[in-house]
Amino acid sequence: MQNPNLPDLSHVSKPQPGLRRVLGGMSIVTLLMSIPQALTIWVGHHASGVSILTWSTYFASALLWFWYGLRKRDKNIYLPCIGWMVVDTLVVVGVIIYG
């Protein structure tokens, strides 16, 4: 039975399995590439040149994608967003403290 609070997305086609793997892999790769920024701030206490506006926007985007992924019930969308929100938060808070 369809939850009346969620839209009916049964008509939306899902990406092919190969594409889903590539998308999931790229999501992980780009997340891992952002971790050094957080480490530079938190380990080296060096946040000069890091834009709080940019990273706050990244956080807002991840939050919206997380919500969208939950509504679509698509783990490939919402699970990586948890990691993104954590990294984005670490960077934003680090910039506030060390910037």
N, CA, C and O of each residue as an XYZ file, in Angstrom:
396
protein
N       0.832     -1.177      0.000
C       0.000      0.000      0.000
C       0.877      1.241      0.000
O       1.827      1.327      0.779
N       0.578      2.186     -0.849
C       1.326      3.439     -0.986
C       1.034      4.344      0.205
O      -0.124      4.522      0.582
N       2.092      4.922      0.804
C       1.942      5.898      1.868
C       1.322      7.153      1.265
O       1.877      7.702      0.314
N       0.186      7.627      1.786
C      -0.476      8.796      1.191
C       0.333     10.087      1.340
O       0.070     11.062      0.637
N       1.300     10.101      2.234
C       2.125     11.291      2.434
C       3.283     11.381      1.448
O       3.939     12.419      1.352
N       3.536     10.306      0.721
C       4.634     10.281     -0.242
C       4.075     10.216     -1.655
O       3.046      9.582     -1.892
N       4.748     10.866     -2.586
C       4.251     10.813     -3.969
C       4.418      9.417     -4.567
O       5.293      8.648     -4.169
N       3.570      9.121     -5.515
C       3.680      7.850     -6.225
C       4.760      7.997     -7.290
O       4.579      8.696     -8.286
N       5.879      7.327     -7.062
C       7.010      7.416     -7.987
C       7.204      6.120     -8.764
O       8.282      5.870     -9.304
N       6.164      5.299     -8.819
C       6.287      4.019     -9.510
C       6.534      4.200    -11.003
O       7.072      3.302    -11.651
N       6.157      5.328    -11.547
C       6.346      5.589    -12.977
C       7.774      6.029    -13.305
O       8.166      6.042    -14.472
N       8.547      6.387    -12.287
C       9.910      6.874    -12.512
C      10.825      5.672    -12.726
O      10.862      4.754    -11.907
N      11.556      5.688    -13.825
C      12.452      4.573    -14.095
C      13.731      4.726    -13.290
O      14.208      5.838    -13.061
N      14.276      3.602    -12.867
C      15.531      3.605    -12.115
C      16.683      3.421    -13.090
O      16.542      2.748    -14.111
N      17.846      4.035    -12.763
C      19.002      3.853    -13.641
C      19.379      2.382    -13.766
O      19.095      1.580    -12.877
N      20.011      2.044    -14.862
C      20.459      0.674    -15.079
C      21.482      0.308    -14.002
O      22.146      1.190    -13.457
N      21.616     -0.993    -13.689
C      22.536     -1.404    -12.625
C      23.962     -0.882    -12.803
O      24.592     -0.478    -11.825
N      24.472     -0.881    -14.009
C      25.832     -0.378    -14.241
C      25.941      1.099    -13.920
O      26.916      1.540    -13.311
N      24.946      1.860    -14.327
C      24.934      3.291    -14.054
C      24.791      3.551    -12.558
O      25.417      4.466    -12.023
N      23.976      2.758    -11.889
C      23.819      2.914    -10.433
C      25.159      2.693     -9.735
O      25.486      3.410     -8.789
N      25.934      1.713    -10.186
C      27.255      1.464     -9.584
C      28.190      2.640     -9.817
O      28.895      3.073     -8.905
N      28.193      3.154    -11.039
C      29.059      4.293    -11.363
C      28.660      5.512    -10.526
O      29.519      6.190     -9.963
N      27.357      5.786    -10.448
C      26.889      6.926     -9.656
C      27.248      6.759     -8.184
O      27.709      7.704     -7.544
N      27.041      5.579     -7.655
C      27.401      5.315     -6.254
C      28.898      5.442     -6.028
O      29.335      6.004     -5.024
N      29.678      4.922     -6.960
C      31.130      5.021     -6.846
C      31.616      6.459     -6.895
O      32.487      6.853     -6.119
N      31.052      7.246     -7.810
C      31.447      8.649     -7.916
C      31.056      9.431     -6.668
O      31.775     10.335     -6.243
N      29.937      9.084     -6.097
C      29.513      9.757     -4.868
C      30.513      9.500     -3.745
O      30.846     10.405     -2.980
N      30.983      8.273     -3.653
C      31.970      7.927     -2.623
C      33.308      8.592     -2.921
O      33.944      9.133     -2.017
N      33.736      8.558     -4.169
C      35.027      9.159     -4.549
C      35.035     10.655     -4.248
O      35.989     11.165     -3.658
N      33.978     11.361     -4.649
C      33.958     12.808     -4.406
C      33.864     13.127     -2.919
O      34.413     14.131     -2.465
N      33.180     12.290     -2.165
C      33.132     12.481     -0.713
C      34.529     12.303     -0.117
O      34.966     13.112      0.701
N      35.225     11.245     -0.528
C      36.577     11.000     -0.023
C      37.535     12.135     -0.398
O      38.456     12.453      0.355
N      37.311     12.740     -1.563
C      38.169     13.843     -1.988
C      37.938     15.112     -1.153
O      38.779     16.011     -1.151
N      36.823     15.186     -0.458
C      36.521     16.352      0.383
C      37.067     16.210      1.798
O      37.226     17.205      2.505
N      37.350     15.000      2.208
C      37.834     14.759      3.572
C      39.158     15.478      3.849
O      39.319     15.995      4.955
N      40.113     15.544      2.917
C      41.345     16.285      3.207
C      41.112     17.748      3.589
O      41.876     18.309      4.374
N      40.069     18.365      3.044
C      39.765     19.755      3.422
C      39.407     19.826      4.898
O      39.881     20.708      5.615
N      38.571     18.899      5.353
C      38.188     18.870      6.765
C      39.405     18.570      7.639
O      39.563     19.163      8.707
N      40.259     17.660      7.195
C      41.458     17.331      7.971
C      42.420     18.507      8.049
O      43.018     18.742      9.099
N      42.576     19.242      6.967
C      43.445     20.423      6.978
C      42.968     21.415      8.032
O      43.771     22.022      8.741
N      41.675     21.565      8.121
C      41.122     22.510      9.091
C      41.251     21.988     10.512
O      41.723     22.710     11.390
N      40.840     20.746     10.755
C      40.779     20.241     12.124
C      42.126     19.769     12.663
O      42.385     19.912     13.858
N      42.979     19.217     11.825
C      44.285     18.743     12.296
C      45.312     19.879     12.246
O      46.077     20.080     13.189
N      45.315     20.615     11.132
C      46.290     21.688     10.964
C      45.827     23.037     11.467
O      46.607     23.988     11.502
N      44.556     23.134     11.861
C      43.973     24.399     12.336
C      44.197     25.515     11.322
O      44.520     26.648     11.679
N      44.020     25.170     10.059
C      44.291     26.106      8.971
C      43.048     26.176      8.079
O      42.771     25.258      7.307
N      42.299     27.292      8.200
C      41.063     27.422      7.429
C      41.050     28.658      6.539
O      40.006     29.026      6.001
N      42.198     29.297      6.382
C      42.220     30.496      5.550
C      41.927     30.130      4.096
O      42.409     29.120      3.582
N      41.142     30.957      3.460
C      40.797     30.731      2.067
C      39.643     29.773      1.849
O      39.250     29.544      0.705
N      39.090     29.208      2.903
C      37.970     28.285      2.783
C      36.679     29.095      2.914
O      36.495     29.822      3.891
N      35.805     28.971      1.947
C      34.575     29.754      1.922
C      33.474     29.092      2.732
O      33.025     27.989      2.417
N      33.045     29.785      3.784
C      31.938     29.270      4.591
C      30.639     29.278      3.780
O      29.782     28.416      3.972
N      30.494     30.238      2.886
C      29.298     30.295      2.037
C      29.244     29.083      1.099
O      28.191     28.467      0.932
N      30.370     28.752      0.497
C      30.417     27.604     -0.412
C      30.079     26.312      0.314
O      29.239     25.543     -0.153
N      30.718     26.063      1.446
C      30.499     24.813      2.167
C      29.120     24.763      2.820
O      28.561     23.679      2.982
N      28.564     25.907      3.195
C      27.187     25.929      3.705
C      26.210     25.590      2.589
O      25.200     24.925      2.816
N      26.517     26.052      1.384
C      25.674     25.727      0.230
C      25.767     24.234     -0.088
O      24.761     23.601     -0.410
N      26.978     23.675      0.003
C      27.128     22.222     -0.180
C      26.268     21.469      0.835
O      25.614     20.483      0.495
N      26.277     21.943      2.088
C      25.480     21.299      3.131
C      23.991     21.374      2.787
O      23.280     20.374      2.880
N      23.522     22.562      2.388
C      22.107     22.725      2.038
C      21.734     21.802      0.881
O      20.655     21.210      0.884
N      22.614     21.677     -0.100
C      22.363     20.787     -1.232
C      22.276     19.332     -0.772
O      21.376     18.599     -1.183
N      23.207     18.922      0.074
C      23.188     17.539      0.581
C      21.922     17.269      1.378
O      21.349     16.183      1.293
N      21.485     18.257      2.153
C      20.263     18.101      2.939
C      19.047     17.925      2.029
O      18.189     17.079      2.280
N      18.988     18.728      0.979
C      17.880     18.594      0.032
C      17.928     17.255     -0.701
O      16.891     16.613     -0.868
N      19.109     16.822     -1.141
C      19.239     15.520     -1.806
C      18.894     14.385     -0.845
O      18.290     13.392     -1.251
N      19.273     14.526      0.421
C      18.936     13.523      1.440
C      17.417     13.384      1.546
O      16.885     12.274      1.527
N      16.733     14.510      1.658
C      15.280     14.509      1.767
C      14.654     13.891      0.513
O      13.737     13.075      0.602
N      15.163     14.290     -0.653
C      14.661     13.741     -1.914
C      14.888     12.222     -1.978
O      13.994     11.474     -2.371
N      16.084     11.779     -1.589
C      16.388     10.350     -1.607
C      15.500      9.545     -0.680
O      15.091      8.430     -1.002
N      15.204     10.129      0.489
C      14.284      9.452      1.408
C      12.893      9.333      0.785
O      12.252      8.285      0.869
N      12.442     10.405      0.168
C      11.110     10.381     -0.457
C      11.043      9.366     -1.585
O      10.009      8.728     -1.786
N      12.146      9.210     -2.332
C      12.185      8.228     -3.421
C      12.498      6.827     -2.905
O      12.400      5.841     -3.636
N      12.879      6.761     -1.624
C      13.306      5.493     -1.012
C      14.497      4.907     -1.763
O      14.569      3.701     -2.004
N      15.431      5.785     -2.128
C      16.612      5.382     -2.901
C      17.866      5.539     -2.038
O      18.347      6.648     -1.806
N      18.379      4.406     -1.573
C      19.570      4.411     -0.713
C      20.781      5.003     -1.423
O      21.656      5.584     -0.780
N      20.836      4.858     -2.746
C      21.966      5.416     -3.494
C      21.977      6.933     -3.454
O      23.011      7.550     -3.710
N      20.864      7.533     -3.142
C      20.807      8.985     -3.024
C      20.996      9.401     -1.569
O      21.871     10.215     -1.275
N      20.189      8.855     -0.647
C      20.208      9.407      0.707
C      21.367      8.945      1.576
O      21.805      9.704      2.440
N      21.878      7.746      1.388
C      22.987      7.299      2.249
C      24.266      8.120      2.056
O      24.863      8.532      3.051
N      24.714      8.377      0.813
C      25.910      9.211      0.659
C      25.715     10.625      1.215
O      26.675     11.266      1.644
N      24.486     11.102      1.206
C      24.220     12.452      1.709
C      24.525     12.575      3.199
O      24.857     13.660      3.677
N      24.416     11.486      3.922
C      24.765     11.517      5.354
C      26.245     11.853      5.493
O      26.621     12.704      6.299
N      27.075     11.190      4.711
C      28.510     11.486      4.734
C      28.798     12.908      4.313
O      29.625     13.589      4.919
N      28.102     13.364      3.254
C      28.290     14.736      2.788
C      27.927     15.738      3.869
O      28.650     16.713      4.079
N      26.817     15.511      4.557
C      26.386     16.448      5.593
C      27.388     16.480      6.747
O      27.633     17.537      7.328
N      27.962     15.333      7.075
C      28.969     15.279      8.139
C      30.211     16.079      7.731
O      30.679     16.927      8.491
N      30.739     15.813      6.544
C      31.948     16.512      6.080
C      31.681     18.012      5.934
O      32.497     18.830      6.357
N      30.558     18.369      5.344
C      30.232     19.783      5.173
C      30.120     20.488      6.524
O      30.592     21.614      6.683
N      29.499     19.829      7.485
C      29.384     20.403      8.830
C      30.754     20.579      9.467
O      31.031     21.614     10.073
N      31.618     19.565      9.332
C      32.959     19.673      9.883
C      33.714     20.863      9.291
O      34.396     21.589     10.013
N      33.594     21.059      7.998
C      34.281     22.167      7.356
C      33.709     23.509      7.824
O      34.466     24.412      8.179
N      32.391     23.642      7.828
C      31.760     24.905      8.227
C      32.109     25.249      9.676
O      32.508     26.377      9.966
N      31.963     24.300     10.572
C      32.287     24.561     11.971
C      33.782     24.848     12.136
O      34.169     25.718     12.915
N      34.604     24.125     11.411
C      36.048     24.370     11.457
C      36.415     25.769     10.993
O      37.288     26.416     11.571
N      35.746     26.231      9.946
C      36.002     27.595      9.453
C      35.580     28.619     10.506
O      36.264     29.622     10.711
N      34.472     28.368     11.160
C      34.011     29.288     12.221
C      35.048     29.342     13.352
O      35.363     30.416     13.863
N      35.567     28.188     13.730
C      36.515     28.131     14.850
C      37.914     28.621     14.447
O      38.517     29.418     15.165
N      38.425     28.154     13.318
C      39.818     28.412     12.952
C      40.003     29.442     11.827
O      41.135     29.774     11.476
N      38.897     29.947     11.262
C      38.995     30.817     10.103
C      39.340     32.247     10.392
O      39.443     33.055      9.470
